[in-house]
C-alpha cells in the first residue's frame, strides 16, 4: 500500500517549549525526514514510531515510516555507507555490511578486544543490569568506574544513552550491537542465566 505524501511544511515540529520555537517570519523547520534522520543520528536505543511521534508534534506512524523509506531511498541513490535498519521494534542507523570492516579498524577486530578483569566486571554489570548510570556502577563495584566506562565506549562495546526529561537529564550506559557480535549473541536474551550470574 502506498503511503501518503509527506507534508513539507511547518505542520511538523519538535515537541519543544514554545519559547524555543522560531519567531514568526523565521525560517521554516526542516523537512520531516531530516528531523527523523537527526533523531536516528542521536543514537541510543532503536527509535520507535511511538517515540518519534512523541518528539515531533503532528507526526503519525504512517508519516514516520514514510520518512524512514525516503531516507533509505536517498541513501541508496547517494551510495551512502549506511542505511536505516529495523531492530528490536524500532529503527537504527547502521553501516552497510561491506563497510563493517571499518569499525574493526577503528575499534580493533574482535580478537583485539582484550579487556582487563575490571573492564569485564563493568561490562558484565552493564550487560545484565542496563541501563545503568555511572553512579550505579560505582556503587555496585565499590570503586570508580569512569576510566573503564570510557574504554568500553571507545571500543564500541558500551554506548551512552540519555534518559530523563528536559528538567532532569541523566546519562546511562547500555551494550551495543558490537557487544552482541563479540560474544556471538543474537540478543541480550541469550546472555547466560546461571544461578551465579543472576547474583550480579
C-alpha positions in Angstrom: 0.0 0.0 0.0 1.4 3.4 -1.0 1.9 5.8 1.9 0.5 9.3 1.6 3.0 12.1 0.7 4.8 13.8 3.4 3.8 17.4 4.2 6.9 19.5 3.7 5.6 22.5 5.7 5.5 23.8 9.3 2.9 21.3 10.4 5.6 19.1 11.9 8.0 20.4 14.6 9.9 19.0 17.5 7.8 18.9 20.7 9.8 21.6 22.5 8.7 24.5 24.6 7.0 27.4 22.7 9.8 29.8 23.7 12.3 27.6 21.9 10.4 27.8 18.6 11.5 30.2 15.8 9.9 33.6 15.8 7.2 34.4 13.2 8.9 35.1 9.9 11.9 33.0 10.8 13.0 30.1 8.6 10.6 27.1 8.4 11.6 24.0 10.2 13.5 21.3 8.2 11.5 18.6 6.3 10.2 15.8 8.4 12.7 13.3 7.1 15.6 15.5 8.2 14.2 15.6 11.7 13.7 11.8 11.8 17.3 11.5 10.5 18.5 13.7 13.3 16.7 11.5 15.9 18.2 8.4 14.4 21.7 10.1 14.4 21.5 10.8 18.1 21.6 7.1 18.7 20.8 5.2 21.9 18.2 2.5 21.6 16.2 1.9 18.5 13.9 4.7 17.6 10.3 3.5 17.6 7.4 5.2 15.7 5.7 5.9 19.1 8.8 7.7 20.4 9.3 9.7 17.2 5.6 10.7 17.3 6.1 12.0 20.9 9.1 14.0 19.9 7.6 15.5 16.7 4.2 17.2 17.0 1.8 16.3 14.2 3.7 13.2 13.1 1.8 10.0 12.7 3.1 6.4 12.5 2.5 6.3 8.7 4.4 9.5 8.1 7.3 8.2 10.3 7.5 5.0 8.3 7.4 7.0 5.1 10.2 9.2 6.3 12.3 6.1 7.0 11.6 4.9 3.5 12.5 8.3 2.0 15.8 8.3 3.9 16.7 4.8 2.7 16.0 5.7 -0.9 18.2 8.8 -0.6 21.0 6.8 1.0 20.9 4.1 -1.8 20.8 6.8 -4.5 23.7 8.6 -3.0 25.7 5.4 -2.3 25.9 6.2 1.4 27.7 3.7 3.6 24.8 3.5 6.0 21.1 2.7 6.0 18.1 2.7 8.4 17.5 -0.8 9.6 14.7 -2.2 11.7 15.9 -3.5 15.0 14.2 -4.6 18.2 10.8 -2.9 17.4 12.4 0.3 16.2 14.9 1.7 13.7 18.7 2.5 13.9 21.3 3.9 11.6 23.6 1.1 10.7 26.6 0.6 8.4 26.0 -1.5 5.3 27.8 -4.9 5.5 30.6 -4.1 3.1 31.7 -1.1 5.4 31.7 -3.1 8.7 35.4 -3.8 8.4 36.0 -0.1 9.0 34.5 -0.5 12.5 37.1 -3.2 13.2 39.9 -0.9 12.0 38.6 1.8 14.3 38.0 -0.2 17.4 40.2 -3.2 16.7 39.0 -6.6 15.5 37.0 -8.9 17.7 40.3 -10.7 18.6 41.8 -7.4 19.6 39.1 -6.6 22.2 41.1 -7.9 25.1 39.8 -6.5 28.3 41.1 -6.3 31.9 39.3 -8.1 34.6 38.0 -4.8 35.9 36.7 -3.8 32.5 35.0 -7.2 32.1 33.4 -6.6 35.6 32.0 -3.3 34.4 30.9 -4.7 31.1 29.1 -7.5 32.9 27.2 -5.1 35.2 26.1 -3.0 32.2 25.1 -6.1 30.2 23.0 -7.7 32.9 21.5 -4.6 34.6 21.3 -2.0 31.8 20.5 0.8 31.6 22.9 1.9 34.4 24.3 5.3 35.4 28.0 5.7 36.3 26.9 6.3 39.9 25.0 2.9 39.8 28.1 1.1 38.5 30.4 2.8 41.0 28.1 1.8 43.9 27.8 -1.8 42.7 31.5 -2.2 42.3 32.6 -0.1 45.3 35.1 1.6 43.0 35.5 4.5 40.5 34.5 3.2 37.0 34.9 6.3 34.8 38.1 5.2 33.0 36.8 1.7 32.4 33.5 3.0 31.0 35.4 5.4 28.7 37.5 2.4 27.5 34.4 0.3 26.8 32.7 3.2 24.9 35.9 3.7 22.8 35.9 0.0 21.9 32.3 0.2 20.9 31.0 -2.3 23.4 29.1 0.2 25.5 27.1 3.3 24.5 25.9 6.3 26.3 22.2 6.8 26.3 20.4 9.9 27.6 17.4 9.3 29.8 15.1 11.6 31.6 13.0 14.7 30.7 14.1 18.3 30.0 14.1 19.1 33.7 16.3 16.2 34.8 18.6 14.6 32.3 20.9 11.7 33.2 23.3 9.6 31.2 23.1 5.9 31.3 25.1 3.1 29.7 23.9 0.1 27.7 25.6 -2.5 25.5 25.9 -2.2 21.7 25.4 -4.5 18.7 29.2 -4.9 18.7 29.0 -6.4 22.2 26.5 -8.9 20.9 28.8 -9.7 17.9 31.8 -10.1 20.1 30.1 -12.6 22.4 28.2 -14.2 19.5 24.8 -13.4 21.0 21.6 -12.8 18.9 20.2 -10.6 21.6 20.6 -9.9 25.3 18.1 -12.8 26.0 21.0 -15.1 25.0 23.2 -14.0 28.0 24.0 -16.9 30.3 21.4 -17.1 33.1 23.2 -19.4 35.6 22.5 -19.0 39.3 25.9 -17.4 39.9 25.4 -14.8 37.1 22.0 -13.9 38.4 23.7 -12.6 41.6 25.5 -9.9 39.6 
